[in-house]
Amino acid sequence: MGLTRLLVRAAAARPRVLLVTTPGGTAVRLAAERELRCRDWPTAATPAGADLMLVAGPECRERCRELGPALDRLWEDTPRPRVRLRAETAEDVAAALDTGRARLGATEHAHSGAGRTGRTHGQSGGTGRTPGQGEGSGRTRTAGGEWRTSADGERRAPVGGDTDGGMEMPGGLPMAEVGEDRDGLALDRLHVSLGPFLADWPSGLIVHLVLQGDVVQRARLGGLCGGGTTEPFWARPWARAAEGEPVPLAEAARRRAAAHLDSLGRLLTVAGWPAEAVTARRIRDDLLERAPAEAVLPRALRLQRRVGRSRTLDRLTRGIGTLSTADARAAGVSGPAARAGGDVPARYRRWLADAVDDVRRLDGRALLGPTAPDPGALTDAAAPPVPTALLDPTAQESPRGRWDAGRPPSVALAGLLPRLLEGAELAAARLVVAGLDPDPDELAAPIREFTGG
């Protein structure tokens, strides 16, 4: 018991946080990443290494039945002592983390003799019920794995596995079945699902794969949560400008540069270069906090040189997710993915070049569009006001492409995923998704156009 108390105190002093973002929670995720970095708290890539589970963003259970059970499964896989938290707004993050650390330390007496095998499913490990589970709902375990039973008595398939054909293995994984591969040979096929809450993954996105060996034979998109009420965080200047609100071009350039660096940070983490991922995210946060161009540009240029010229990163990602400009345009894709016209290295170099160009535009004085008087300028006759460039949403692309509120650009990006994943190795699948990086906030509403791939 003395050793248990010591370990709990050590965990509470510097807890490892599993950050789970729900669709529409980008602003909360950014605030949480920044707060964790300022506190020097480590993040966990999987539940097995986490002490705190922080759910960042709006509640998603009512909008999507698939995501609620996935959140519960993450919580079940988190070892004790553990605390589950929620921050629905960026302002809630700091208080939630403080509360989580305090509650983690308070579990010292409640669970001093408990082992992992006897864990319960409360918010801090002690209620005995999965969060969100009603009185009439529960679980039944069969020889084929764990089945969830809803309050109305409906049996649902095991979480984490695709049930298309065949018996179920414990843990929700289906048994392999036999099918022809690309060469006509009969090989085992395994159904695997990626998402919806992998680390550095578009939140809410589910991709169902059929594998033969380590090669993706088929891929299709799962259902996403629709009915989101918040504007996409990264495309917010374009959404406002499309509604007639005057938006300074410099504000849009700042948001677009930060979005590209955010995408780059996710890709670098997936590729195994966390140090440069942190650098990209620091510059991203400085841009969002309105740091001046002269303070950001030298660091952005250094990042462009170091990442863009890296031979190791180029070799690791070369030839993965190749997409020509013509094919991208034919699929309705615009933005960096279409202009790059190549594989993953071409796209991350395009992100870097566009981010540097946008940082250079932060003064907002280049007359690249309609202009309006600068409210901070002098208005006397001797010093006429200096015009401020305004965003034209039809001429200036949003981070993922040309903005259309009815069909955001990430819809076309996500629609390309099955095509780019088929034939790729499983190890490259995460790089393909990170190299396109569709915005989960944009995918939260118009799902009928691409669901099912």
N, C-alpha and C positions, 0 to 999 in steps of 0.2 A: 504493500500500500504506500510505503514511503517513496518507492521508485515511481509509482503511478502519479503521485502528487507532484513529484519533481518534473515529470514529463509534461503534465498538464500546464504547470507554470511556465515551462520553456515554450510550449506551443502558444500560450496566451501572450507571452512577451513579444513574439514576432510570428504571428500566425500566417500560414500559407492559405491563400485565397483562391478559390475556384470561381472565376468571374463568368457568369452565364448571362448572355444578353438576349432579350426577347425582341421580336420584330418591332421596330419603332423606338428602340432604346439606344440609338447611336450616341446621342448627347450624354446619356447617363453612363454609357460605357467609357466614353472619353474622359469624363470627370473621374470615374473610378480608376482608370489606368493612371491618370495624373496623380490622384491622391495616393495610390499605392506606391508609386515611384517616389513621391515626396516622403512617405513614411518608411521607405526601404523595406516594405513587406513583400515577400516573394509571392509569385503567382504559381498556381498549380495547373498543369495541363490536363490532368485527369482527376477524378474524384478520389482515387486511392492516395494521393499525396496532399489532400486538402484538409484544413481545419475549419475554415469558414467557407460557406457557399453563398455567394452574393448574387442574387438575381437582379439584373439591371434592366429596367424598362417597364412598360405597362403590363398589366395582367393579360395573359393570352389564353386562359382556359376557356373562356366563353367564346372566343373567336376561332379557336382551333382545338379540336379534340385530341389531335396527335401530340401536341406540345406539352400538355399537362402531364400525361403519363411519362413522357421523356424526362421532364424535370424531376418527377418523383423517383424515377430510376436512378438519376444522378445522385439524389439525396440518399437513396438506399445503399448505393455503392460507396458512400463516404464513411470512412471508419470513425469510431468514437475515440476521443471526445470531438464533437462537431456542433456547429451552430449554422442555422439557415437564416438568411437575411434577405430583405427586399428593399430596393431603392427605386422608386418610380420616377423621380426627377433628379437632376444633377445636384440640387441642393440637399437631397437626402443622403448623399453618399457618405460624407464625413461622419454624420451622426450614426448611420447604420454600422460603419466600421467600428466606431467607439463602442457601441452597444454590443457588437459581436465579440469584441475582445473581452469585455466585462463578463458576458455570459459564458464565454469559453472558460475563463478562470473559475466561474461559479460552478462549473460541472465537476470540479475537483472532488467535492464531497459526495455529490449525487452518484458519481460513477467510479469511485475510487477502486472498486473491485470488479468492474464489469469488463468482460472481454468482447471482442468484436463479434463473436458468433451469436451473442445474445442481444444484439442491438435492437432498438426500437426506432420508430420513425417520426418522432416529434420534432418540433422546430429546434430544440436543443438536445435531442436524443432521448426524450423521456415520456412522450405521450402514448406510445404504443400504436399510433395510427399514422398512416401516410398523410401528409398535408393535403387538404382538399378532398379527402375520402369521407364520404357520408356514412351515416349509421347503417344504411342498407347496402353498402358496397363492400367488396372485399376481394379475396383471391382464392383460387383453387389451383392446386398443383396436380398435374397429370403426368403420365409417363413421358409426354412430349414436351414438358416444360411448364412454365408458370403462365396461367391464363388469368386475365383480369375480368372481374364481374362487376358491372356497373350497378347503380342503385335500382335500375329497372329490370335487372336480371339478365341483361345481354352479355354474352361471353365474348371477350375481345381477344384478339391474337396476342401472342407473347410479344413484349416490347423488345425492340432491337433486331427483329428478324423479319424476313419476308416469308410468308407462308404459302407461296405458290408451289404447290406440289410436294408430296413426300411427308415423311414423319418429321416431328420436331425434336430437336435435341434439348437437353436441359440448358437453361439460360436463354432460350428463344432462338437459337441458331438452327436452321433447317439442315437436314442431311443432304449430302451431295446427290445429284441426279446425273444421268448420262445424257449427253447430247453431242451433236457434231460440232467440231470446231471449224475454223476458217479453211482448213485443208481437208475437211471431210472425215476426219478421224473421230471416233467415239471416245470422248473424254468426260470425266466428271465435271459437273457444273455446280457451282455454289452460289446461292443468293445472299448478297451482303448489302446493307444499307449504310450510307454515310450521312451524318447529320442526325438531328437538327442542331445539336449544341456542341460540336467539336470545337476545340480551341482554334482560334484564327480561321474561322469558317463563317460564311454568311449565315447569320442566325435565322433559324426557321427553315432553311433549305434542306430538303431531303433528296438524296439521289440513290435510287435503287439500282444495284449492279448485279449482273450475272457474270461470274468469273469462271474461266477455265484455266486452271493453274493460277498464274499471277496476271493473266491477260483479261481485260474487260471485254466480254463478248457483246453484251447489251447493256444499255443504260437508259433510265427514264427518270423523270422528275416526279417526286411525290407532291402531294397537296401542300399548299402553303396557307398561312393565316390571312384571310382577307378582312376587309372592314376596318382597317386602321384609320384613325382619325387625325393623326399628327402628320404634318408635312415632312417629307424626307429631309433629314438634317443637311446633307451635303448639297442638295439641289434647292434649298430654301430660297436663296436669292433669285433663282430663275422662276420659281413658282410665284414669288411676290411680283417680280417684274412682268410676268405673263398676265397678272391680274390688274396691271396698270400702275402699280406702285413704283415710284422712282427709286432705283437701286444703284448706288455708285459702282462703276465698273471695278474700282479697286477692291471693294468689298467682295464682289464675285470672284475676282482673281485670287484674293486671299483664301477664300473658301475652297476654290478649285485646287490650289496648290496644296492645301492641307489635306484634301481628299486623296490626291495622288500619293502623298507621303504616307497616309494611313494605309492605302492599298499596298504600297511598297513594304511597309513594316510587316504586314501580314505575310506577304510572300517571302520576305527574308527569314521570318520566324519558321515558316514551313520548310524552307530550304536549309535551315540549320545555321543561320548566321545571326544569332540574337543580339550581338553587340551593335551591328549596324542597324538592326531593327529598332533598338532603343534610340539610336541617333536620329533615325527618321522620325520617330514618334516625338522626340524632344523638339525637333524643328516644327513638326505639325502643331504641337501644343503652343509653341511661341507664336506661330502665325495666328492661331485662334485667339490668343490673348493680345493680339494687335501689336506685336513687336515691330519696330521700324524695319524697313527694307535693308538699311545698311547694317543692321545687326544680324539679319537672317541670311542675306545673299552669300557671304563668304562661306558659311557653313553648308548651305545648299550646294554650292559649287564643289566643295570638298567631298560631299556625299556623292555627287554625280560622278566625280572622277574615280572615287574609290570603288563604288558599286558598278558603275558602267564599264570600267576597265578590268574588272575582276575576271581572270581567266577561269578560276575554279567555279565561280557561279555560272559562268557561261557554259562550261562543259557539263555542269550538273543539269542545266535546264535546256540545253540546245536540242532543237527538234521536237520539243514537247508542245502540244497544243497549237500546231501550225494552222494559221488562218490567213489566207490571202485577203488583200483589200477588196478584190472583186467579190469573193465569197461573203465577206463581211457585209458589204453594201447590199448584196442580194438578199441577205437574211435580215435586213433592216437595222444593222448595227452601224453606229456612227461613233464619233469620239476617238480616244486614243487607240482602242482596239482595232478600229478600221484603218486609221492613219498609219499604225505601226506596220501592218501588212507582213506578218511573220509569226515567229514562235514566241515563247515566253520571254527570252532575252530581248527581242525586239520590243515587246510591250513594256517591260520594266524600264528600258532605256527611254522609251517614249514618255513614260510617267516622269522620269527625272528631267528630261528636257522641257516638258511642259511646265513642271513645277518651277524650274529656274526662270523660265520666261514669265510666269505669273508673278514671281517675287519681284522681278524687275518692273512690273506694272503697278506696284503697290502705291506709288505716289499719286496715281489717279489723274495725272495731268495730260497724258497722251489722249488726243482727241480721236478716239477710235469708234465713237458712236455719238448719239444725241447728247447734248450738253445741257446743263442747268447751272444757275448761279451757285457758287460756293457760299454756304451760309457763314463760313468763318472769314471770308475775304472782306477787304475794305470796300465800301460802296460810295465813296466820295468821287467827285468828277476827276480828280487828279490820279486816282488809282482805281480803275474800273475792276469789277469783280473778275476773278479768274474762273473760267468755266470748269466744271467738274464733269468728266465723262460718265455717262449713264449706261447701264447694262441694257442691251437689246437681246432678249432671249431667243430671237429667231436668227441672229447673226453670231452670237457667242455661245459655244457649246457648254453644257453642264459637265461635271466631271466624268460621267459615263457616256455622254453624247448629247445630241440635239434634244432639247427638252420638249416633251409633249405630256401634258397632264393626263390625257386619256390613255396614253401608252408610254410610260416612262422608259428611258433607254435601257434600263437593266432588264426589262422584259425580254428584249431581243438577245441580250447577253446570256441570260439564263437559258433561253431556248436553244442556244448553240452548244450547251454543255453535253447533252447526250451524244451529239455528233462527234465532238472532240474527244470524248472519253472512250468511245468504242474503238477497240484496237490498241489502246494504251495499256501499259502495265499498271498494276494497282499502286505501286510506289509513286507513279507519276500522276495519279488522279488528283491528289491534293494540290500539286503544282499547277495542274490545268485549271482548277477552280480558282486558286489564288491568283493566277495570271490574268483571269478575266475579272474577278472580284465584283460580281453583281451586287448592287446595294440592297440589303434586305429591307430597308425602309421603303424603297421604290417597289419592291416585290410584294409588299404587304396588302395591296389593294387589287390590282388588275390580274388576278391569277387565272382567269378562265382562258386566257389567250395561249398559255403555254403549259398548263398543268397536264401531265401525262407524256410530255416530250414527243 
